[in-house]
Amino acid sequence: MELKIEKLVYGGEGLAHHEGATVFLPYVLPGESVAAEPIETKKKFVRAKLNQIVVPSSERIAAPCPYFAVCGGCDYQHIPYDAQLTYKATILRETLRRIGRVDWAGDIKTHASPPYGYRNRAQWKVRPNKSRDGQSDALKKSFDIGYFRANSTVLCPVEQCPILSPLLERTLKILRSALSAGELPRELREIEAFANSSDSNLLLTATFAGFPSRANEHASKIRALVPEIESLLFHDPGRERMELDGSGFVTCEAAREQFQVGHFSFFQVNRFLVDELVNAVVADASGTLACDLYAGVGLFSVPLSRHFQRVIAVESNPAATRDLESNASKVATNITVRTAEVERAIERIKDKPDLIVLDPPRAGLEPGAAARLARMGATHITYVSCEPPTLARDLAVLLQSGYEIRCVDLFDLFPQTFHMETIVKLERRA
């Protein structure tokens, strides 16, 4: 197909039309003429792969990463960073209007990040190396490390990753060399690494297909290779077996607060913007009661406790709740922690909150939850979203239930990708 790219849409793809069908394909820019090949065809819908840029956009740049468009991690390395921000704001506004009929005509304030070296968390897949004839080299105990190729479970081995923090990229190279030399267990299938806010210490979780023998020896070997490891966890999910070597957590600083973050807890992945994100949520907030729903380790609960008489923090992940309780106990006595699904917990909150903070996963709120939240009657709701389509869906319910938007902020926590973080502040109409 010969296509003219019309615009970028959420998901990292460009949109074009061909013979009455809407075509989606990645790694393009608006205005470009391209040659593409269909890989999925439905009625009036085609997903395609890019074969050739026939007429490139004047904005197009060379991607700095040699694995771009092969590895499935990045979508926008062919776009200058300032242009990425502009496109994301446009995509956010259009997604709110198209999915939620939320016609926000006001400003979308964008918060930029350094475009590379920002990620403090990585998940690396480990697979047997391939010999020249394509056969597995597992018997020689040689392994590759990297990411899955785009839209597949085939490994893309990598020697570098420019979006990683310096400590994570250095760790990747060390582990790659050890795996290539057959120095790590053959059962290893994934390594997740998380660096603290100063990029000086690591949580490292090693996942195995069968728990390795001589685990203590392997742990000592990995610690010798990567001395920045604060805590090392070996995990065999098939047998539900875990062995911990270390404290079980690292300490991260955000907005002048200290947070314990464990192996199975979530923390924001952009090491440069987390302070700004917290300050945006907490700014001008005060009152009697704040509810922090999907609270995680307390990234918002802890600073909110300094502005409210009471904070109710709700989190369903037991591991994150343990960190949340520890973080709360160190700084405040006015935080009540509840380990529960948000949809059940809100039924037990009888007092009217002054503020509700929502930071749900990509799936957004559960069906019916937005309407129930609206019935709580909070004066203000701050919705922190990592997925514009579900944000649009939930905002539509809240707007129909008596709220109006005060402001919209776009935090570019994930440069070079289509992902974005959005903060929408709502106020109950008088």
N, C-alpha and C positions, 0 to 999 in steps of 0.2 A: 504494500500500500504506500502511496505517496500522500503525506499528510501535512497540513498546516496547523501548527500548535496554536490553540486559541488562548489558553490560560492554564495556570497551575491549580490543582484542587487538593483538598486534604487527603493525605496518604502518600504524598511524594510523587504524584504522577501529573503528567500534562494531559489536557483534554483536547481532542480533535473530533471531526466528523468525517465519515466516509460512507458514501452510498446509503445514506439514511440511518447509519448506526453511529452511536457515540463510542469513541475509541479512547482508551486510557493507556498510557505508556510512560515509563520512568526516564529520568536523566535528560530531560528536554527543557526548553525555555519557550515562553510565549513568543510568537512571531517566527519561530524556526520552521523551515521546510525539512522534512525528514522522510527517510524510507524505513518502513517498519513491517514486521511479520506477525500475523495473528497467532496467538498461542491459546486463546480461549474465545470462543464465539457463541453468543446467545442472541436471541431476538433483540435487535437494535442495541446490542452491547458487545463490544469487542475489547479484549485485553491483548496488548501487543508488546513485542520486544523491539527495541531500537536496533536497526541495522546500520544506518548511516545518517549523519547530519549533512543534508544536501546544501542548505543555506543556514549557517549558524547565526545566532543572535549576537549582536555587538557586545552583549553583557557576558557571554560565555568565557570562562577562564579554564586553564588547565588545572585539574585536580592534583593536589600535592601528594595524595596517597596512591601508591601503585596498585592497591587492591580495590579502589573505588569502582563501583558498578559490578564487581565480582563478589566481594564480601557484602553481606546484607545489612551492614550497620549504618551506612550513611546514604543520604539521598541528594544532598545539595552542594557537594564540593565543587561542582561546575559553575556555581553561582557566587558572585562576590558577596561578602558578608552583609554589607549594608542593604543590598538588594534582597537577601534572604529575609531580613527583618520586614521590609516593605511587603514582600509577597505573603509572609505569614500573617501580617495584620489584615491584609485584604482577604486571605483565605478564612481567617477567623470571623471577620464581619459577614462574609458571604455564607459561612456555615451556620452561624446563628440565625440568619434570615431564612435560609433554605430549609433547615430542619426544624427550627423552633418558631419560625415566623417572628423572631426577635429582631426588630428593625432598629438597631442601635445606630443613631446618626452622630453620636458624640465622639469624642476623641478616644482612640485606643493608645494608651501610653505604653511604649515599648521599652523594655529594660534589656540592654545588650550585655553579652558575655564576651570575654576573650574567645575567639572562634575556635581555638585549638588548645589542647592541654587542660581541658576543664573537667573531665570525668574522674570521679573518685571511686567508681565501682566498675568492675568488668567481670563478665562470665566467659571463660575460655573453654572451648570444647577440646577434648583430647581424643585422638583416634590413631589406630595403627598406621604407620607410614606405608606408602605404596612403592613397590620396587619399579624398575623401568618397564617391566612387562605388565604393570598394573596389578600385580598380585600383592596381597597383604604381606607386610614384612613383620608381622607380629612375633613370629618365632625368633626373630633377631632382637626383639624387645626395643625396636626403634619406633618412636611415636611423633606425630605432629600435633601442634597446638594452634588454635585460631578460632574463627567464627564460622557459623554456617553460611553458605552461599545464599544469595537472595532467593526467597521462596523455596527453600529446599532444606534437607538435612544432610547435605554433602558438605564436608569440611573444606573451608578455604584456609589453608595454613598461612600464617602471617609472621613476619619478622619485626613488624613495627605497627603502631596504631597511633596516629598523631592527635586524636582527640583525648587520649589518656593523660592523666597527670604524670609528671616525670617519674615518680616512684612506681606507678603501675606499669609504665612502659619499660622501665628497667627490670621490673619483676618478670614481665612477659619474656624478655630476651633471655634472662637467666634460666627460667623454666624451659624455654624452648631448647636451649643448649643441653640441659640435663635430660630432657626427654629424647632428644636426638641421639644422645650417648647411651640411652638405655639405663639411666641412673635412677629412675623413679618407677614405682610399681606398675606392672602391666595392667592391673585392674582399674587404673585411674581413667576417668571418663570426663570429668569437668573440674575446673578450678574457678572458684569465685573469690575475687580479691576486693577488699574495701579499704581505702586509705582514710585516715583521720583528717581533720580540717587543716592541719599543718603539713600534710603529705609526708609525715615522718614515721608513722606506724601503720601496721596492716592487720586486718582480720583476714585470714585465709581459710576457706572451706574447700576441702578436697572430697569430691564425690566419686565413689567406686562402684564398679559392677562386681561385687564380691569383696568382702573386707580383706585387706592384704595381710599376709603373715608378717611377722616382725614389724608391727606397726610403729613401735617405739623407735626402732632404727631408722625407719623411713621419715618419721617426724623429725628426728635429730638431723637427718640429711637435709631436709627441706629448710629447717631453721638455719643450718650452716650456709646454705645457698642464699637465703634471703633473711639476713639478720634483723630486718625491720619488722618481722612478724611479731605482733604482740600476743596474738591468740591463734591457734591452729586447730581446726576441727576436721577429723576424718569421719565421713558419713557414707554408709551403705544403705540407701533407701530400700533396696530389695529385702534386706533382712532387718530393717529398722534398727540398725546398730550405729552408735556414735561413740567416738572417743575424743575427748577434749584435752589439749595440751596448751595451757595458758589460762588467762583470766576469763575468757569468754566474751570479752568486749574491748572496744577502744573508746576513748573519750574524744568527742568532737565539740568544738566551740561554735556557737551561732548566736549572733545578736547579744554578745557579752554573757551568754549563759553556757553552762557545761552540760553535755548530754552523753550518757552512757549508751552505746549502740552495740548490740550483740549480733551474733552470726545470722540469726533469722529475723532480724528487725529491719525496717525500712528507714532510710535517711535520704534526703535529697542528693542527687548525684552530681550537681554542679557545684564545685568547691568555691566558685567566685561569687555566686548570686544568692547564696542561702541567707546571708545577713539581710540583704535588701528585701528578699521575699518575706522574711519574718517581720521586718519593720513595716512593710506594707500592710500586712494582715493586722498587726497590733496598733498601728497608728490611729490616734484619736479615739481609741476604744476605752471605755470605762463604764462602771456601773456596779450593780449588785450581783448579777449572775451571768456568767458566760458558759456556754456549752461548746466543747471542742469535740466534734464527732469525727470518727476515723482519726484518732489522736496520735497514732504511732507511738514514738518514744517521748512525745510531749513537746515537740518542736514549737507548737503554738501555745499549748497549755501552760508551760512554765512562764513565759513572758506575760501571758494574759493574767496570771495569778497576781502580778504586781499592779494590775489596773482594776481588778474586780474583787469584791468581797468573797465571792465563791466561784470556783471553776469546776464543772463536771466534765471529766475527760472519759470518752468512751472509745474502746479499742477491742476488736474481736480476736486479734492474734495474741495468744498467750505469751509468746516470746517477747513481742513488743510491749505487752502490758507489764512484764517484769522490769523491763528497762524504764518504762514510764513511771512505775511506782518508785523505783530507785531515784530517778531524776526529780520527781516531785518531792520526795521526802527530804532531799538535800537543800531545797530552797524555800519550801512553802508548806504550810499546814492547811491551807484553804482549798486544796485540790482534792476532789473526790474521784477516784479511779474506778471505773466499772468495766469489767471484762465481759463483753456481750456484743451481739450483733446490734448495730445501730437501730435497726427497725424495731427491735424489741425494747431496747433501752429507752427510746424516746417516750414509750408508753408509760414509763415509770417516773418521768420528770414532770412533776405537778406544778412547780413554780414557773412563772412566765420569765423566760430569759431576756436580758437586754441585748445579748448578742449570741448568735449561733455561727460557729465556724464549721464549714464542711470541707473535707479534703478526701473525697472518696476515690477508690480505684478507677481504672479506665471505664469500667461498666457503669459508673455513675451510681445514682441512688436506685434502690430497689423499687419495683413498681408500687405505687401508692405512697412511698415515703415522703416525696416532696409535698404532697397535699397534707399529710399528717404533720410535717414540720411547720407548714404554714399555719395550721390550726393551733400551734403552740403560741403564736402571737408575738414572737420576738420582734423587738423594734428594728433590729438590724440582722442581716444574714450576710456573711462573707463566704462565697463559694470559691474554693481553690480547685481548679480542674486541670487534668492532664490530657483530656480528650474532648475537643470542641463539639463533636456530634452529640455525646451524652450530656454535655453541659447545656447545649441548645435545647434538648428535650426537657431537661429538668427546669431550666429557666422559664420555659413556656408555662409550666404548671405554677411556678411561684409567682409569675407576673399575673396570671389569671386569678391568683388567690390573694391579691391585695398588696403585692410588692411592686416597687419600681427600681430601676437601675440607677445608682448614683455615679459609678465609674467603672471602667474596664481597663485592666492592666495586662499586658502580655509580657511574660518573663521568658526570655529565650534560654531556658535551661539546657537545651539540646541542640546547639549549633551543628550545622551540616546535616541535620535530619529534619524530617517534616514535623516532628513532635514539638509541642509548645505547652507552656504552663500559663494558665489564665486565672486572674483574680477578678471576680465580679462582686462588687459591693452593692447590696440591695437595702432599701429602707421601706418600712411599712407605710403605706399611704394613710394619711390622716382620715 
